[in-house]
Each structure stands twice: as structure tokens, then as C-alpha cells.
């Protein structure tokens, strides 16, 4: 089990009692999401859809690496990793 730092985006901080960073023990991104839900009920539904898949507009980065290019929810975590949850920015040019 790895102890990782999770960076929480501003939009989710009301769920984490205003915390911008939290420490979580988890061995994969999927497990990290479950642990976050245990500690901060209601956060999971903002991160994954009804099928348990990470929402399209939510990006996870492990040490600046996008998990979509790693192993997705199965991306392994190790002690000291920094996981950033980044909401996608939508919009276009006019």
C-alpha cells in the first residue's frame, strides 16, 4: 500500500472540507478513488460515471503523467507519488 498525495481541484474542495491536498493509502488509481469516497462521501460520483469509469471531463495525472496513457484505473501507485485530479477545460474559439 502506497501513501500518495492527492491534489484536489478547487471545484471538489467543498467535498474535502476545503482541503487542497490529502494523503491517501492506495495501490492503484481505482483503489484511490474508493479510499477518497470512504473519507469524503460524495466525491466518487463526481469522478466516475454509473459504470465506474472515470468521467470524460476528469483527468488524473500521476507525477505529471496522464493515466489515460498509462494503465487507467489500474495505474499502480508507489510511496511518494503525487496524483493530481484535473477537471477538463471545455470551450472553443469564437
NORKA-V524850 format. One record per residue. N is the residue number from 1. RES is the residue in one small letter. SS is DSSP state (H for helix, E for strand, C for the rest). NEAR is the number of other C-alpha atoms within 8 Angstrom. D_FIRST is the distance of its C-alpha to the first C-alpha in whole Angstrom. Layout:
BEGIN
N | RES | SS | NEAR | D_FIRST
N | RES | SS | NEAR | D_FIRST
END
This chain:
BEGIN
1 | x | C | 7 | 0
2 | x | E | 10 | 4
3 | x | E | 12 | 7
4 | x | E | 15 | 9
5 | x | E | 12 | 13
6 | x | E | 12 | 15
7 | x | E | 11 | 19
8 | x | C | 13 | 21
9 | x | C | 10 | 24
10 | x | H | 6 | 27
11 | x | H | 5 | 28
12 | x | H | 9 | 25
13 | x | C | 12 | 25
14 | x | C | 7 | 27
15 | x | C | 10 | 24
16 | x | C | 9 | 22
17 | x | C | 6 | 25
18 | x | C | 7 | 26
19 | x | C | 8 | 23
20 | x | C | 10 | 22
21 | x | E | 8 | 19
22 | x | E | 9 | 16
23 | x | E | 8 | 12
24 | x | E | 11 | 10
25 | x | E | 10 | 6
26 | x | E | 13 | 5
27 | x | C | 11 | 5
28 | x | E | 11 | 9
29 | x | H | 13 | 12
30 | x | H | 8 | 13
31 | x | H | 9 | 10
32 | x | H | 12 | 10
33 | x | H | 10 | 14
34 | x | H | 9 | 14
35 | x | H | 11 | 12
36 | x | H | 12 | 15
37 | x | H | 11 | 17
38 | x | H | 7 | 16
39 | x | H | 6 | 17
40 | x | C | 9 | 19
41 | x | C | 9 | 21
42 | x | C | 8 | 23
43 | x | C | 11 | 21
44 | x | H | 11 | 20
45 | x | H | 8 | 24
46 | x | H | 8 | 24
47 | x | H | 10 | 22
48 | x | E | 11 | 22
49 | x | C | 10 | 25
50 | x | C | 6 | 27
51 | x | C | 5 | 25
52 | x | C | 6 | 22
53 | x | C | 7 | 22
54 | x | E | 9 | 22
55 | x | C | 9 | 25
56 | x | C | 5 | 27
57 | x | C | 7 | 28
58 | x | E | 11 | 24
59 | x | E | 11 | 23
60 | x | E | 10 | 19
61 | x | E | 12 | 19
62 | x | E | 12 | 16
63 | x | C | 8 | 17
64 | x | C | 6 | 21
65 | x | E | 8 | 20
66 | x | E | 10 | 21
67 | x | H | 13 | 19
68 | x | H | 6 | 22
69 | x | H | 7 | 23
70 | x | C | 8 | 19
71 | x | C | 9 | 18
72 | x | H | 9 | 18
73 | x | H | 9 | 16
74 | x | H | 8 | 14
75 | x | C | 10 | 13
76 | x | E | 8 | 10
77 | x | C | 12 | 8
78 | x | C | 10 | 8
79 | x | C | 8 | 8
80 | x | C | 8 | 11
81 | x | C | 11 | 12
82 | x | E | 10 | 14
83 | x | E | 12 | 15
84 | x | E | 12 | 18
85 | x | E | 12 | 20
86 | x | E | 10 | 24
87 | x | E | 8 | 26
88 | x | C | 7 | 29
89 | x | C | 5 | 32
90 | x | C | 4 | 35
91 | x | C | 4 | 39
92 | x | C | 4 | 41
93 | x | C | 3 | 44
94 | x | C | 2 | 47
END
